[in-house]
Amino acid sequence: MKPLLLLLLCAGILTIPTPSLASTTAAYPSVPGNDDCSLAGRDNNDMIPVRREVYGEGRIFDISHRYTPDMPSWESDDGIGEFLSLPKSLKNGSLANNSEMKLPTHTGTHVDSPGHVFDHYFDAGFDVDTLDLEVLNGPGLLVDVPRDKNITAEVMRSLNIPKGVRRVLFRTLNTDRRLMFKKEWDTSYVGFMKDGAKWLVENTDIKLVGIDYLSVAAFDDLIPSHLVFLESRARCPTLVAGGSGPYVVKCGWWPHEKSWSREGVEPPAEITR
């Protein structure tokens, strides 16, 4: 069984947005309805780009959200809007193609730096480029959260996440409601309450927290939960995973197991993209 490695593409550092125009063309990530992430070997057309996803004995699955003008944006009823333009193009007589992108850094799949909610960290330069890439990459655990509540201390206790697990993606009601597919911002999303964040920090070895909407913290406990997570500069990215993007990738992430494989098994749940 080959281990799966999760590559977290963060908007602040590594995200390469795919404009909505690309949805009608061969592009990576794959278009809706296509379970094969790779374009390699599809045909002999040299003009189809190949994005490598197999490295040695491991495989990388990109579960970051596809960027489109209609993806939700914080406190916006109209999504992020048009964010990618081509002011210089060979087709209009320019010497080269040069794109221009403008959007908030807390858009789609992104990470929160300690300076997000602490001014002394911000002034000291604790930006996303100070986060530990070894924390951001590696095996992770996908857990289903009870659908009728935010992530409280009670919920965290009930999940029985084993000691030693460092990366956890929390799949919530947000995925069932497909909130990342809805343009209008929704304050009723599921996230961490302060006591849930405190329980995680004090009782687990988790260094990476992933969630399936725009904030890791519930709207009713927005700042208090962030303060708990980021005060000790714990790596706490807000990942739009478990409900991100317009298609499904069956990655075989098995809750409460220490190894995963795609070979010969149907995963009990899907990571929706």
N, C-alpha and C positions, 0 to 999 in steps of 0.2 A: 504494500500500500504506500502510495507516494504522499508525502506531507503536502498540505496546501499552505501557501504563503499568501498573506493578505497584504497587498500593496495599497496603502492609503494615499491617494492623490489629493493633496490639500490645496484648496483654492489660493491660500496665501503664498504657496511656494511652487506647486507643481501642476496645477490644474490647466488643462488645455481645453477651453470651451469648444463645443461643437455647435455651430449655428443651426437653426432650424432648417435651413436649406439643405443641410447634409442628410436630413432624414430620408430623402428620396434617392440618395446615392449610396454606393458601397463605402462605408465608413466604420471606424472603430470608436466607441463600442458599437456592437452590432445593432441592427434596426429591430423594431418590435417583431416578435414571432420567430426570430432566428436564435436558436439555442447554441450555435457554434460561435464562440468568441473570436475565432481566428479566421483570417482571410487567406491564410497560406494554403496553397494547393487547390483553391477553388476553381481556377482555370489557368490557362497559360498566358493570360494577358499581362504583359510586363508593366502596364500602367495602373494596375491595382496595387496599392501600397500594402505591405505586410507589416503588421505590428507583432513583434515577438512577445510571446507570453510563456514559453517554456524555457526554463533555465536549468540545465543539468537534470536533476531528479525532481525538481519542484516546478510548480505552475503558479502563475500570478493571475488573480482575478481582480479586475478593476470594478469596484462597486460604488464608485463616485457617481453623482447625479449628472445626467446630461444637461448641459446648459441650453436653455431656450428662452425666448422673450417672455413666454407664459409661465415660467417656473416661479413659485412663490418667493416673495421678498418681504423682509421684516417691515411690518406696518404699512404694507402696500396692498391696495385692492386690485391693482393692475399688473402684478408680477414685476419682473425686473425690467421689462421693456426691451427695446433694441439696444444691445450693448456692444455689438461687433460690426464694424464697418470696414470698407476697403477704400480709403481715400486716394491711394495710389495704386494703379493697376496697369499691367502691360496692355490690357485691352483698351484703356483710355489714353495710351501714349506715354505713360510713365516708364522710367527706366527699369523698374522692378515692382513686384507686388508687395505692398506694405499694409498690413492690417492695423486697425486701431481698436482697442478694447477699453471700455469704461464701465465699471461696476463696483459696488461695495465689496470689500474683502470678506465680509461675513455673508457670502452668498453661496447657496447650494452646499456642496460638501466642503467643509472647512474645519480648521482647528482654532481653538481659543488659546491665545497666549496668556501668561500670567498678567501682562500689562492690560488685558482687556477690561479688568474691573479694579485694578490696583494701580494708582497713579505713580507710586514710588517704584514699582516694577517697570511701568511704562517709561518713566524718566531714566531708569537705569539701563534700558535697552533690552528688556526681556520680551523680544518679539517672537514670532513663530519660527524664525530661523535659529533660535536658541534651543528649540525642542530637540529631544534625543531621537534620532532616526531609528535607533535600535528598538525603541519603544513603539514607534509608528509602523514598524514592519515585523511580521512574524505570525505564527499560529494564533488564532483567536477562538473565542467561544461565543456562539450565538445562542441567546436564551430568549424564550417567550415570556413576556410579562403578563400577569393577570390583566384582562381587558377592561376591568371595571374601575380602575383607580390609577392615580399617579404612582410614581416609584417612591415609596415611603420606606422607613426602616423595617416595618412589618413585611413589606413586599420583598425587600432585600434578604431578610432572614429566610423567607419561604423559598427562595430560589436555590438555596444550598449550593452556592458556587464554591467549588473546591479551593482550598489553599493552593497557592502556586500559580493559579491562573492570572495572567497579567493583562490580557486584552479581552474585553467583552463587548459584544454588540447586543444591545437591548432592542428586541422587536416588540412593538407595542400596538395599541389600537390605531396609532397613526398610520401604520401600514395597511390595516384593514380598511381604513377610511380613505386611503390613497391620497393623503394630504399633500404629498410632494407633487401630485399631478394636478392640484387645484391652484389656479392663479391667485385667488384671493387669500390673503393671510388669515390664519385661523388661531385665535387665542385659546381655543379649547383643546389644543394638542396635549399629549401626554409627555411628561418629563419628570425630572427628579424634584422632590420636595427637599427642604433643608435637612430633615432628619434622615431621609434616605441617602443623601450625599454624605452626611456625617457618618452613617453606619458603614458605608462603603469604604471611606477613607480610614476608619479606625479598625475595621474587622476583616479586610480582605487585602490581597496582594495586587489588586488591580491598578495598573498604571495607565490604561487607555480605556476610555468609555465611549462607546458609539451609540448613537440614537437615530431615530428615523424621522426627525423633523428639524427645523431650523435652530432649535436651542436644546441643549442638554437639560436645562432647568425648566420646570413647569412655570407657566406664566404667573401663577399666583405666588410663587416663591422664586421669582426670576433672579434677583440680585443675591438674596441670602444663599441660595444653592451654589451660585457661581463663586461666591466668597469662600465657601467651605472647600470646594474643589481646588481652587487656584491659589489659596493663601500660602500653601506649602509648595507652590509651583509644581503640583502634580500634573502630569500630562493628561489633559482631559479634553480630547477633541470632540467636537460636535460633528458626527458623521451622518450624512443622510443615507444611511444604510438600512436595509430591511424594508425600505419603501422608496428607494431612489431610482430615478430614471424611468424610461418608458418601456422597459422590457424585463424579462426574467432570466436570471442566470442561476442554474441549478448547481450550486457549489458543493453540496454535501457537507455543510457545517452541522455536525451533530452535537446537540447540547450534552454537556457533562461527559464528553469523551476527550481523550488526550491526543487522538490521531484521527485524521479524516481522509477519505478517498472518494473519488468519483467512479472508480472502476467497479462495475457490476452491482451497484446499489442505486436505489432511488432515494434521494434525501427525504427526510420526513417533513421538511419545510423548504420553502424557496426564499432566496434572497431576491426581492423584487427590485428591478432597476428601471 
